[in-house]
Amino acid sequence: MGFAHETGAVVVSVDYRLTPENPYLAAVEDCRAVLFDLAGRPDAWGIDPSRIAVAGASAGSNFTASLSL
């Protein structure tokens, strides 16, 4: 079972730019842009802006740590 099923949450998966084709931080900036869009336009996404969480695995876990700061 995944996040959406177990929590009833809206799950957004970010297709971020990968290295080495893209410069360092491009992927983090892509994730940040999506997070800011989610928080800034919650009605467009059909979400509750007070219940946004970030999660990731492997490199994504580093991105989520950066976004949390």
PyMOL Python script that loads the backbone (N, CA, C, O; Angstrom):
from pymol import cmd

cmd.read_pdbstr("""\
ATOM      1  N   MET A   1       0.835  -1.175   0.000  1.00  0.00           N
ATOM      2  CA  MET A   1       0.000   0.000   0.000  1.00  0.00           C
ATOM      3  C   MET A   1       0.886   1.248   0.000  1.00  0.00           C
ATOM      4  O   MET A   1       1.977   1.250   0.571  1.00  0.00           O
ATOM      5  N   GLY A   2       0.403   2.291  -0.642  1.00  0.00           N
ATOM      6  CA  GLY A   2       1.185   3.507  -0.741  1.00  0.00           C
ATOM      7  C   GLY A   2       0.613   4.635   0.097  1.00  0.00           C
ATOM      8  O   GLY A   2      -0.408   4.485   0.768  1.00  0.00           O
ATOM      9  N   PHE A   3       1.296   5.764   0.042  1.00  0.00           N
ATOM     10  CA  PHE A   3       0.883   6.937   0.812  1.00  0.00           C
ATOM     11  C   PHE A   3      -0.565   7.321   0.547  1.00  0.00           C
ATOM     12  O   PHE A   3      -1.328   7.551   1.486  1.00  0.00           O
ATOM     13  N   ALA A   4      -0.947   7.392  -0.710  1.00  0.00           N
ATOM     14  CA  ALA A   4      -2.298   7.859  -1.049  1.00  0.00           C
ATOM     15  C   ALA A   4      -3.358   6.938  -0.446  1.00  0.00           C
ATOM     16  O   ALA A   4      -4.338   7.401   0.137  1.00  0.00           O
ATOM     17  N   HIS A   5      -3.154   5.662  -0.590  1.00  0.00           N
ATOM     18  CA  HIS A   5      -4.141   4.707  -0.090  1.00  0.00           C
ATOM     19  C   HIS A   5      -4.230   4.732   1.436  1.00  0.00           C
ATOM     20  O   HIS A   5      -5.323   4.764   2.001  1.00  0.00           O
ATOM     21  N   GLU A   6      -3.086   4.718   2.087  1.00  0.00           N
ATOM     22  CA  GLU A   6      -3.067   4.612   3.540  1.00  0.00           C
ATOM     23  C   GLU A   6      -3.472   5.897   4.258  1.00  0.00           C
ATOM     24  O   GLU A   6      -3.981   5.837   5.377  1.00  0.00           O
ATOM     25  N   THR A   7      -3.255   7.056   3.639  1.00  0.00           N
ATOM     26  CA  THR A   7      -3.547   8.321   4.311  1.00  0.00           C
ATOM     27  C   THR A   7      -4.747   9.057   3.734  1.00  0.00           C
ATOM     28  O   THR A   7      -5.282   9.970   4.363  1.00  0.00           O
ATOM     29  N   GLY A   8      -5.165   8.666   2.549  1.00  0.00           N
ATOM     30  CA  GLY A   8      -6.228   9.401   1.870  1.00  0.00           C
ATOM     31  C   GLY A   8      -5.741  10.737   1.349  1.00  0.00           C
ATOM     32  O   GLY A   8      -6.546  11.609   1.021  1.00  0.00           O
ATOM     33  N   ALA A   9      -4.434  10.904   1.271  1.00  0.00           N
ATOM     34  CA  ALA A   9      -3.827  12.162   0.857  1.00  0.00           C
ATOM     35  C   ALA A   9      -3.676  12.246  -0.658  1.00  0.00           C
ATOM     36  O   ALA A   9      -3.690  11.235  -1.360  1.00  0.00           O
ATOM     37  N   VAL A  10      -3.532  13.466  -1.138  1.00  0.00           N
ATOM     38  CA  VAL A  10      -3.150  13.704  -2.523  1.00  0.00           C
ATOM     39  C   VAL A  10      -1.639  13.529  -2.583  1.00  0.00           C
ATOM     40  O   VAL A  10      -0.918  14.140  -1.794  1.00  0.00           O
ATOM     41  N   VAL A  11      -1.155  12.716  -3.491  1.00  0.00           N
ATOM     42  CA  VAL A  11       0.280  12.491  -3.623  1.00  0.00           C
ATOM     43  C   VAL A  11       0.737  13.099  -4.942  1.00  0.00           C
ATOM     44  O   VAL A  11       0.164  12.829  -5.998  1.00  0.00           O
ATOM     45  N   VAL A  12       1.774  13.921  -4.867  1.00  0.00           N
ATOM     46  CA  VAL A  12       2.350  14.553  -6.046  1.00  0.00           C
ATOM     47  C   VAL A  12       3.771  14.029  -6.199  1.00  0.00           C
ATOM     48  O   VAL A  12       4.579  14.144  -5.277  1.00  0.00           O
ATOM     49  N   SER A  13       4.073  13.465  -7.338  1.00  0.00           N
ATOM     50  CA  SER A  13       5.413  12.962  -7.619  1.00  0.00           C
ATOM     51  C   SER A  13       6.107  13.943  -8.557  1.00  0.00           C
ATOM     52  O   SER A  13       5.586  14.269  -9.623  1.00  0.00           O
ATOM     53  N   VAL A  14       7.277  14.408  -8.156  1.00  0.00           N
ATOM     54  CA  VAL A  14       8.000  15.413  -8.933  1.00  0.00           C
ATOM     55  C   VAL A  14       8.984  14.730  -9.874  1.00  0.00           C
ATOM     56  O   VAL A  14       9.828  13.945  -9.442  1.00  0.00           O
ATOM     57  N   ASP A  15       8.870  15.032 -11.151  1.00  0.00           N
ATOM     58  CA  ASP A  15       9.808  14.531 -12.158  1.00  0.00           C
ATOM     59  C   ASP A  15      10.929  15.563 -12.285  1.00  0.00           C
ATOM     60  O   ASP A  15      10.950  16.365 -13.219  1.00  0.00           O
ATOM     61  N   TYR A  16      11.863  15.527 -11.328  1.00  0.00           N
ATOM     62  CA  TYR A  16      12.912  16.535 -11.259  1.00  0.00           C
ATOM     63  C   TYR A  16      14.053  16.226 -12.228  1.00  0.00           C
ATOM     64  O   TYR A  16      14.243  15.090 -12.664  1.00  0.00           O
ATOM     65  N   ARG A  17      14.800  17.278 -12.545  1.00  0.00           N
ATOM     66  CA  ARG A  17      15.943  17.142 -13.458  1.00  0.00           C
ATOM     67  C   ARG A  17      17.057  16.347 -12.779  1.00  0.00           C
ATOM     68  O   ARG A  17      17.328  16.519 -11.591  1.00  0.00           O
ATOM     69  N   LEU A  18      17.690  15.484 -13.551  1.00  0.00           N
ATOM     70  CA  LEU A  18      18.722  14.598 -13.021  1.00  0.00           C
ATOM     71  C   LEU A  18      20.124  15.102 -13.346  1.00  0.00           C
ATOM     72  O   LEU A  18      20.338  15.832 -14.313  1.00  0.00           O
ATOM     73  N   THR A  19      21.078  14.684 -12.498  1.00  0.00           N
ATOM     74  CA  THR A  19      22.480  14.918 -12.801  1.00  0.00           C
ATOM     75  C   THR A  19      23.002  13.684 -13.525  1.00  0.00           C
ATOM     76  O   THR A  19      22.394  12.627 -13.355  1.00  0.00           O
ATOM     77  N   PRO A  20      24.034  13.717 -14.288  1.00  0.00           N
ATOM     78  CA  PRO A  20      24.935  14.847 -14.530  1.00  0.00           C
ATOM     79  C   PRO A  20      24.481  15.760 -15.673  1.00  0.00           C
ATOM     80  O   PRO A  20      25.164  16.734 -15.991  1.00  0.00           O
ATOM     81  N   GLU A  21      23.355  15.460 -16.282  1.00  0.00           N
ATOM     82  CA  GLU A  21      22.897  16.285 -17.398  1.00  0.00           C
ATOM     83  C   GLU A  21      22.552  17.710 -16.975  1.00  0.00           C
ATOM     84  O   GLU A  21      22.636  18.637 -17.781  1.00  0.00           O
ATOM     85  N   ASN A  22      22.165  17.886 -15.714  1.00  0.00           N
ATOM     86  CA  ASN A  22      21.762  19.194 -15.202  1.00  0.00           C
ATOM     87  C   ASN A  22      22.659  19.572 -14.036  1.00  0.00           C
ATOM     88  O   ASN A  22      23.186  18.697 -13.349  1.00  0.00           O
ATOM     89  N   PRO A  23      22.839  20.868 -13.806  1.00  0.00           N
ATOM     90  CA  PRO A  23      23.739  21.317 -12.740  1.00  0.00           C
ATOM     91  C   PRO A  23      23.216  20.962 -11.351  1.00  0.00           C
ATOM     92  O   PRO A  23      22.023  20.737 -11.148  1.00  0.00           O
ATOM     93  N   TYR A  24      24.149  20.919 -10.407  1.00  0.00           N
ATOM     94  CA  TYR A  24      23.807  20.666  -9.015  1.00  0.00           C
ATOM     95  C   TYR A  24      22.754  21.668  -8.549  1.00  0.00           C
ATOM     96  O   TYR A  24      22.808  22.846  -8.901  1.00  0.00           O
ATOM     97  N   LEU A  25      21.840  21.211  -7.790  1.00  0.00           N
ATOM     98  CA  LEU A  25      20.715  21.929  -7.211  1.00  0.00           C
ATOM     99  C   LEU A  25      19.521  22.059  -8.148  1.00  0.00           C
ATOM    100  O   LEU A  25      18.464  22.516  -7.712  1.00  0.00           O
ATOM    101  N   ALA A  26      19.643  21.678  -9.412  1.00  0.00           N
ATOM    102  CA  ALA A  26      18.496  21.759 -10.323  1.00  0.00           C
ATOM    103  C   ALA A  26      17.348  20.909  -9.786  1.00  0.00           C
ATOM    104  O   ALA A  26      16.196  21.341  -9.808  1.00  0.00           O
ATOM    105  N   ALA A  27      17.648  19.730  -9.315  1.00  0.00           N
ATOM    106  CA  ALA A  27      16.603  18.834  -8.808  1.00  0.00           C
ATOM    107  C   ALA A  27      15.929  19.415  -7.569  1.00  0.00           C
ATOM    108  O   ALA A  27      14.705  19.357  -7.444  1.00  0.00           O
ATOM    109  N   VAL A  28      16.717  19.973  -6.658  1.00  0.00           N
ATOM    110  CA  VAL A  28      16.154  20.579  -5.446  1.00  0.00           C
ATOM    111  C   VAL A  28      15.290  21.777  -5.824  1.00  0.00           C
ATOM    112  O   VAL A  28      14.218  21.973  -5.252  1.00  0.00           O
ATOM    113  N   GLU A  29      15.742  22.570  -6.773  1.00  0.00           N
ATOM    114  CA  GLU A  29      14.966  23.726  -7.220  1.00  0.00           C
ATOM    115  C   GLU A  29      13.648  23.293  -7.862  1.00  0.00           C
ATOM    116  O   GLU A  29      12.628  23.958  -7.685  1.00  0.00           O
ATOM    117  N   ASP A  30      13.660  22.190  -8.601  1.00  0.00           N
ATOM    118  CA  ASP A  30      12.419  21.667  -9.190  1.00  0.00           C
ATOM    119  C   ASP A  30      11.433  21.275  -8.087  1.00  0.00           C
ATOM    120  O   ASP A  30      10.247  21.597  -8.161  1.00  0.00           O
ATOM    121  N   CYS A  31      11.929  20.585  -7.076  1.00  0.00           N
ATOM    122  CA  CYS A  31      11.071  20.169  -5.966  1.00  0.00           C
ATOM    123  C   CYS A  31      10.551  21.367  -5.192  1.00  0.00           C
ATOM    124  O   CYS A  31       9.387  21.395  -4.792  1.00  0.00           O
ATOM    125  N   ARG A  32      11.406  22.356  -4.978  1.00  0.00           N
ATOM    126  CA  ARG A  32      10.997  23.574  -4.283  1.00  0.00           C
ATOM    127  C   ARG A  32       9.909  24.303  -5.056  1.00  0.00           C
ATOM    128  O   ARG A  32       8.945  24.791  -4.466  1.00  0.00           O
ATOM    129  N   ALA A  33      10.060  24.376  -6.370  1.00  0.00           N
ATOM    130  CA  ALA A  33       9.062  25.062  -7.196  1.00  0.00           C
ATOM    131  C   ALA A  33       7.695  24.385  -7.076  1.00  0.00           C
ATOM    132  O   ALA A  33       6.669  25.060  -7.001  1.00  0.00           O
ATOM    133  N   VAL A  34       7.686  23.056  -7.058  1.00  0.00           N
ATOM    134  CA  VAL A  34       6.420  22.331  -6.918  1.00  0.00           C
ATOM    135  C   VAL A  34       5.828  22.571  -5.531  1.00  0.00           C
ATOM    136  O   VAL A  34       4.629  22.817  -5.405  1.00  0.00           O
ATOM    137  N   LEU A  35       6.650  22.502  -4.499  1.00  0.00           N
ATOM    138  CA  LEU A  35       6.159  22.736  -3.136  1.00  0.00           C
ATOM    139  C   LEU A  35       5.565  24.134  -2.996  1.00  0.00           C
ATOM    140  O   LEU A  35       4.494  24.298  -2.412  1.00  0.00           O
ATOM    141  N   PHE A  36       6.258  25.146  -3.531  1.00  0.00           N
ATOM    142  CA  PHE A  36       5.748  26.514  -3.454  1.00  0.00           C
ATOM    143  C   PHE A  36       4.453  26.660  -4.236  1.00  0.00           C
ATOM    144  O   PHE A  36       3.560  27.396  -3.816  1.00  0.00           O
ATOM    145  N   ASP A  37       4.336  25.972  -5.365  1.00  0.00           N
ATOM    146  CA  ASP A  37       3.103  26.033  -6.148  1.00  0.00           C
ATOM    147  C   ASP A  37       1.958  25.368  -5.383  1.00  0.00           C
ATOM    148  O   ASP A  37       0.839  25.880  -5.370  1.00  0.00           O
ATOM    149  N   LEU A  38       2.235  24.245  -4.755  1.00  0.00           N
ATOM    150  CA  LEU A  38       1.216  23.569  -3.949  1.00  0.00           C
ATOM    151  C   LEU A  38       0.720  24.479  -2.827  1.00  0.00           C
ATOM    152  O   LEU A  38      -0.484  24.624  -2.615  1.00  0.00           O
ATOM    153  N   ALA A  39       1.658  25.081  -2.119  1.00  0.00           N
ATOM    154  CA  ALA A  39       1.306  25.941  -0.991  1.00  0.00           C
ATOM    155  C   ALA A  39       0.657  27.244  -1.449  1.00  0.00           C
ATOM    156  O   ALA A  39      -0.200  27.789  -0.753  1.00  0.00           O
ATOM    157  N   GLY A  40       1.057  27.740  -2.607  1.00  0.00           N
ATOM    158  CA  GLY A  40       0.551  29.008  -3.087  1.00  0.00           C
ATOM    159  C   GLY A  40      -0.764  28.934  -3.840  1.00  0.00           C
ATOM    160  O   GLY A  40      -1.479  29.931  -3.946  1.00  0.00           O
ATOM    161  N   ARG A  41      -1.089  27.749  -4.368  1.00  0.00           N
ATOM    162  CA  ARG A  41      -2.330  27.581  -5.129  1.00  0.00           C
ATOM    163  C   ARG A  41      -3.033  26.278  -4.733  1.00  0.00           C
ATOM    164  O   ARG A  41      -3.266  25.418  -5.582  1.00  0.00           O
ATOM    165  N   PRO A  42      -3.368  26.130  -3.454  1.00  0.00           N
ATOM    166  CA  PRO A  42      -3.948  24.864  -2.992  1.00  0.00           C
ATOM    167  C   PRO A  42      -5.272  24.512  -3.661  1.00  0.00           C
ATOM    168  O   PRO A  42      -5.561  23.335  -3.877  1.00  0.00           O
ATOM    169  N   ASP A  43      -6.075  25.517  -3.991  1.00  0.00           N
ATOM    170  CA  ASP A  43      -7.363  25.232  -4.638  1.00  0.00           C
ATOM    171  C   ASP A  43      -7.165  24.604  -6.016  1.00  0.00           C
ATOM    172  O   ASP A  43      -7.941  23.742  -6.429  1.00  0.00           O
ATOM    173  N   ALA A  44      -6.138  25.034  -6.714  1.00  0.00           N
ATOM    174  CA  ALA A  44      -5.856  24.478  -8.040  1.00  0.00           C
ATOM    175  C   ALA A  44      -5.470  23.003  -7.959  1.00  0.00           C
ATOM    176  O   ALA A  44      -5.702  22.241  -8.897  1.00  0.00           O
ATOM    177  N   TRP A  45      -4.888  22.614  -6.847  1.00  0.00           N
ATOM    178  CA  TRP A  45      -4.461  21.234  -6.639  1.00  0.00           C
ATOM    179  C   TRP A  45      -5.493  20.407  -5.874  1.00  0.00           C
ATOM    180  O   TRP A  45      -5.390  19.182  -5.813  1.00  0.00           O
ATOM    181  N   GLY A  46      -6.480  21.072  -5.296  1.00  0.00           N
ATOM    182  CA  GLY A  46      -7.484  20.358  -4.514  1.00  0.00           C
ATOM    183  C   GLY A  46      -6.937  19.818  -3.206  1.00  0.00           C
ATOM    184  O   GLY A  46      -7.264  18.706  -2.792  1.00  0.00           O
ATOM    185  N   ILE A  47      -6.090  20.631  -2.553  1.00  0.00           N
ATOM    186  CA  ILE A  47      -5.461  20.179  -1.310  1.00  0.00           C
ATOM    187  C   ILE A  47      -5.738  21.151  -0.169  1.00  0.00           C
ATOM    188  O   ILE A  47      -6.155  22.289  -0.386  1.00  0.00           O
ATOM    189  N   ASP A  48      -5.498  20.681   1.036  1.00  0.00           N
ATOM    190  CA  ASP A  48      -5.568  21.500   2.239  1.00  0.00           C
ATOM    191  C   ASP A  48      -4.133  21.976   2.511  1.00  0.00           C
ATOM    192  O   ASP A  48      -3.277  21.158   2.847  1.00  0.00           O
ATOM    193  N   PRO A  49      -3.855  23.276   2.374  1.00  0.00           N
ATOM    194  CA  PRO A  49      -2.483  23.765   2.530  1.00  0.00           C
ATOM    195  C   PRO A  49      -1.908  23.598   3.941  1.00  0.00           C
ATOM    196  O   PRO A  49      -0.695  23.697   4.128  1.00  0.00           O
ATOM    197  N   SER A  50      -2.758  23.348   4.922  1.00  0.00           N
ATOM    198  CA  SER A  50      -2.253  23.138   6.280  1.00  0.00           C
ATOM    199  C   SER A  50      -1.807  21.691   6.501  1.00  0.00           C
ATOM    200  O   SER A  50      -1.330  21.341   7.580  1.00  0.00           O
ATOM    201  N   ARG A  51      -1.966  20.853   5.471  1.00  0.00           N
ATOM    202  CA  ARG A  51      -1.619  19.434   5.612  1.00  0.00           C
ATOM    203  C   ARG A  51      -0.644  18.974   4.537  1.00  0.00           C
ATOM    204  O   ARG A  51      -0.769  17.861   4.025  1.00  0.00           O
ATOM    205  N   ILE A  52       0.326  19.819   4.188  1.00  0.00           N
ATOM    206  CA  ILE A  52       1.325  19.451   3.187  1.00  0.00           C
ATOM    207  C   ILE A  52       2.481  18.753   3.889  1.00  0.00           C
ATOM    208  O   ILE A  52       2.991  19.242   4.897  1.00  0.00           O
ATOM    209  N   ALA A  53       2.888  17.618   3.358  1.00  0.00           N
ATOM    210  CA  ALA A  53       4.051  16.889   3.862  1.00  0.00           C
ATOM    211  C   ALA A  53       4.969  16.590   2.691  1.00  0.00           C
ATOM    212  O   ALA A  53       4.525  16.537   1.544  1.00  0.00           O
ATOM    213  N   VAL A  54       6.229  16.397   2.974  1.00  0.00           N
ATOM    214  CA  VAL A  54       7.186  16.008   1.941  1.00  0.00           C
ATOM    215  C   VAL A  54       7.820  14.687   2.349  1.00  0.00           C
ATOM    216  O   VAL A  54       8.043  14.429   3.532  1.00  0.00           O
ATOM    217  N   ALA A  55       8.106  13.854   1.354  1.00  0.00           N
ATOM    218  CA  ALA A  55       8.728  12.558   1.610  1.00  0.00           C
ATOM    219  C   ALA A  55       9.552  12.172   0.403  1.00  0.00           C
ATOM    220  O   ALA A  55       9.315  12.659  -0.703  1.00  0.00           O
ATOM    221  N   GLY A  56      10.503  11.312   0.611  1.00  0.00           N
ATOM    222  CA  GLY A  56      11.322  10.858  -0.500  1.00  0.00           C
ATOM    223  C   GLY A  56      12.181   9.680  -0.094  1.00  0.00           C
ATOM    224  O   GLY A  56      12.338   9.370   1.087  1.00  0.00           O
ATOM    225  N   ALA A  57      12.728   9.037  -1.099  1.00  0.00           N
ATOM    226  CA  ALA A  57      13.641   7.920  -0.876  1.00  0.00           C
ATOM    227  C   ALA A  57      14.911   8.177  -1.674  1.00  0.00           C
ATOM    228  O   ALA A  57      14.875   8.813  -2.727  1.00  0.00           O
ATOM    229  N   SER A  58      16.014   7.687  -1.175  1.00  0.00           N
ATOM    230  CA  SER A  58      17.304   7.849  -1.833  1.00  0.00           C
ATOM    231  C   SER A  58      17.614   9.336  -1.974  1.00  0.00           C
ATOM    232  O   SER A  58      17.601  10.053  -0.974  1.00  0.00           O
ATOM    233  N   ALA A  59      17.888   9.819  -3.174  1.00  0.00           N
ATOM    234  CA  ALA A  59      18.183  11.244  -3.359  1.00  0.00           C
ATOM    235  C   ALA A  59      16.995  12.089  -2.925  1.00  0.00           C
ATOM    236  O   ALA A  59      17.178  13.191  -2.407  1.00  0.00           O
ATOM    237  N   GLY A  60      15.800  11.596  -3.125  1.00  0.00           N
ATOM    238  CA  GLY A  60      14.600  12.330  -2.735  1.00  0.00           C
ATOM    239  C   GLY A  60      14.553  12.619  -1.252  1.00  0.00           C
ATOM    240  O   GLY A  60      13.986  13.633  -0.842  1.00  0.00           O
ATOM    241  N   SER A  61      15.134  11.756  -0.437  1.00  0.00           N
ATOM    242  CA  SER A  61      15.143  12.018   1.005  1.00  0.00           C
ATOM    243  C   SER A  61      16.031  13.220   1.329  1.00  0.00           C
ATOM    244  O   SER A  61      15.738  13.975   2.257  1.00  0.00           O
ATOM    245  N   ASN A  62      17.103  13.398   0.577  1.00  0.00           N
ATOM    246  CA  ASN A  62      17.928  14.595   0.762  1.00  0.00           C
ATOM    247  C   ASN A  62      17.177  15.848   0.330  1.00  0.00           C
ATOM    248  O   ASN A  62      17.296  16.896   0.965  1.00  0.00           O
ATOM    249  N   PHE A  63      16.406  15.743  -0.745  1.00  0.00           N
ATOM    250  CA  PHE A  63      15.629  16.888  -1.209  1.00  0.00           C
ATOM    251  C   PHE A  63      14.592  17.276  -0.162  1.00  0.00           C
ATOM    252  O   PHE A  63      14.394  18.459   0.114  1.00  0.00           O
ATOM    253  N   THR A  64      13.936  16.282   0.416  1.00  0.00           N
ATOM    254  CA  THR A  64      12.899  16.586   1.416  1.00  0.00           C
ATOM    255  C   THR A  64      13.512  17.213   2.665  1.00  0.00           C
ATOM    256  O   THR A  64      12.906  18.086   3.285  1.00  0.00           O
ATOM    257  N   ALA A  65      14.700  16.773   3.029  1.00  0.00           N
ATOM    258  CA  ALA A  65      15.384  17.399   4.173  1.00  0.00           C
ATOM    259  C   ALA A  65      15.680  18.864   3.867  1.00  0.00           C
ATOM    260  O   ALA A  65      15.490  19.727   4.724  1.00  0.00           O
ATOM    261  N   SER A  66      16.137  19.147   2.667  1.00  0.00           N
ATOM    262  CA  SER A  66      16.428  20.524   2.269  1.00  0.00           C
ATOM    263  C   SER A  66      15.160  21.359   2.260  1.00  0.00           C
ATOM    264  O   SER A  66      15.165  22.495   2.735  1.00  0.00           O
ATOM    265  N   LEU A  67      14.080  20.818   1.728  1.00  0.00           N
ATOM    266  CA  LEU A  67      12.825  21.550   1.671  1.00  0.00           C
ATOM    267  C   LEU A  67      12.267  21.810   3.069  1.00  0.00           C
ATOM    268  O   LEU A  67      11.638  22.842   3.304  1.00  0.00           O
ATOM    269  N   SER A  68      12.491  20.894   3.981  1.00  0.00           N
ATOM    270  CA  SER A  68      11.991  21.051   5.337  1.00  0.00           C
ATOM    271  C   SER A  68      12.699  22.173   6.085  1.00  0.00           C
ATOM    272  O   SER A  68      12.127  22.792   6.982  1.00  0.00           O
ATOM    273  N   LEU A  69      13.927  22.423   5.714  1.00  0.00           N
ATOM    274  CA  LEU A  69      14.667  23.503   6.376  1.00  0.00           C
ATOM    275  C   LEU A  69      14.125  24.829   5.935  1.00  0.00           C
ATOM    276  O   LEU A  69      14.610  25.871   6.376  1.00  0.00           O
TER     277      LEU A  69
END
""", "prot")
cmd.dss("prot")
cmd.show_as("cartoon", "prot")
cmd.util.cbc("prot")
cmd.orient("prot")
